[in-house]
């Protein structure tokens, strides 16, 4: 009986720690297909947690460079060879070494985010050409790659809204903002 109580107590502690871990309860449904010369990704993100979350879904901008922006989807060649379509913080300025940011101590580039309330869902569709140029790593820029035969995955970044991390009034978040990444199932491009 004592062993059963210990196991039950351990399970309760584990559940309590998981509930307090800052990991929002989200469902991400992703449908990926090839149509014409593009990979089409349709996704729905549902917030099942009891708190709002910020979804980094609007691309990059720089308040100090009016008119500059970068689309909401970035293409990354990951170390494991998978090609990631990302709507998340994935930017060289998020590291302590700011040499890729022109040496700026505080990067001015911001990612757009929007609040997803508890119980709400957000859906979107985007396309990536079968022949595309990766945004990351920097060494892969300006080197077109073919997605044919490659494994691709869609990932989105979110952050739980808390008193310590409230939503930004202007909807713009610095590259060192908190982030939890959710990814769909990988898809092999024919």
N, C-alpha and C positions, 0 to 999 in steps of 0.2 A: 504494500500500500504506500509506503514512503517513497519508493521509486516512482510510482504513478503520480504522486503529488509533485515530486521534483520535475518530472517531465511536463506536467500540466503547468507548473509555475514557470518553467523555462519557455514554454510556448507562449504564455501570456506576456512575459517580458519581451520576447522576440517580436510579438505582434505590437506591443506598445512602442518599442524602438522603431519598428517599421512605420508606424503611424506618425511618429515624430521626426522622421528622417528628412523631411523637406521634399520628399519625392511626391509630386502630385499624381493623383490617380487619373490617368488619361487613357483613352482608347484611340489608337491610330489605325484607320483602315486605308489601305493603299491599293490602287489598281494601276498596273503598268502594262502598256501595250505599245506596239510599233505600228504607226500609221503613216504611210507615205515615207517621207524622209526624216521623220521625227520619232523620238520616244515620247509618248504621252503619259503623264502621271496625273492621276486623279486621287485626291485624298480627302478624308474627313477626320478631323480631330475633335474628340468629345471630352469635355472636362467632367469627370465623375467625382472629383474631390469636392469638399465643402467650402473651398476658397477659390477666388478668382486666380487665374494664371495669366501671365503675359506670354504671348506667342510671338516669337521673332520671325515675322512673315512679310516684312515690307521692304527688304533690301537696305543698302547702305547709303548714307548721305554724309556730308560734311558741312556743318553750319558755317564754317569759315570760308567755304568755297561755294558760294551760291550757284545753283544750277548743276553741280556735280552730283551724280548718283550712280549707283550700280544696282542692276536688277535684283529682284528678290530671290533668284535661284543662282547658287554658285555650284560649279562643277569641280570636284576634287578627286585626284588620284590618291587613294589611301595607300598606306604602306603594305596592306594585305592584297593590293591589286584591284580591289573593288572600286568602281567609280561611284562616288557619292554625289547625289543631287541634294544640295543643302539649303534649307531656310533656317539658318542658325548662325550663331557667332562662330565664325571660322576665319580669323583675320590675324595677320602677323603682329598687329599692334596689341594683341591681348597677352603677349609674352613680356617678361621683364626686359628683354633685349629689344629696344625700340629702334634698332638700326634700320629695319625695314619701314619705319614710319618717319624717316628723315630725322631720327634722333629726338623726336618730340617726347618730352617727359610725360605729358598727358595728351594722348591722342585725341584729336578733335573729331575723328570719324565716328559716326553713330549708326546703329542699326534701328530700323523702324520696328516697333512692336505694337500689338493691339491686345486689349484685355478680353479674355474669354471667361465669362461668368460660369459659376457652378451649374451643371446640367446643360449648358449650351454646347453647340457644335459649330464648327467652321469647316467649309468645304472649298476646295480650289482645284483648278486644273492648270497645268503648264506643259510646255513642250520643250524638248532639247533636241537640236539637230543631231542626226546620226554621226555626222562629222562635226566635231566641236573642239574648241580650245579650252583646256582646263584653266580654272582660276587659281587652283592650288595643287601642288606646291608651287612656289614662285619659279622654280627651275623648269616647270612644265608649261608656263605661260608662253603664248605665241607659237606653240607646237601643236598643230591640229592632231587629234586622235580620232579613230573610228570606234564607235560604240558597238558595232556589229561583233557578236561573239563574246562581248564583255559582260560581266556581272555588274549590275547597277543596283543601287539602293537609295531610297528617299529618306532623309532625316530632317527633323524639325526641332528647334530649340525652344524651350519654355522655361519660365521661372515662376515659382509660386509667389503671389502677392502677399507680403507680410508688412507689419509695422516698420520693420527694418529695411524692407525693400518694397516701397510703394510703387505704383505705376508712375512713370514719368509724365508730367503734365503735357509735354510736347510730343509724347510717344516715341522719343529717341533715347536709345540706351547705349552707354559706352561699351567698348569691347571687353571690359573686365566685369561686366554684369554677371550675376549668378545665372546658371543655365543647367537644365537637365535636358538631355537629348533623347528623343524617341525616334526609332527607325522602323520602317516597314520591312517586309520580307524581301530579300534580294531577288532580282529578276534577271535571268540570262537573256540578253538581247539576241534574237535569231540572226 
